[in-house]
Structure formats: structure tokens, C-alpha cells
């Protein structure tokens, strides 16, 4: 779960920096507050997608009787060691 939160935070930061940089290259300068708002709005679909994938993975794990570590191991194609 921590990896998911970190990835969402990095995506928000990337979008924020990208939109701020892009606004400096435009002929008409954008308001930094509006640019920041746009960056957060564009981060929302990515966050929802990632939360959906994680939720589906956990539902599948519950269905087959596995735990979270086993699911990550399955996704990374490695063996689970206890």
C-alpha cells in the first residue's frame, strides 16, 4: 500500500512540475494557482486507476485465499519465502 501511495505522490509532483514548466513556455502566461489546480485534476484519473488495480488485486487474493505479499510476489514473478 505504501508503494501505491508513493507512486501517486510522485505522479502528482510530476504533473505539477510539468504544468508549471509548460506554463513558462507558453506565450500567454498562466496563473500558477490555475496551473496547480490543473495538475491535481489530471492526477485524479491516474490515482483512481491505480487504486482500482490494487483493489482488484486484493479481491482476487481474497478469492484464491492468498495474502498481499503473495500477490506482489505473483505480480513480480518470484517465489514467496516465509
Secondary structure, DSSP 8 states (H G I E B T S, - for coil): -HHHHHHHHHHHHHHHHHHHHHHHHSSS---HHHHHHHHHHHHHHHHHHHHHHHHHHHHHHHHHT--HHHHHHHHTT-----
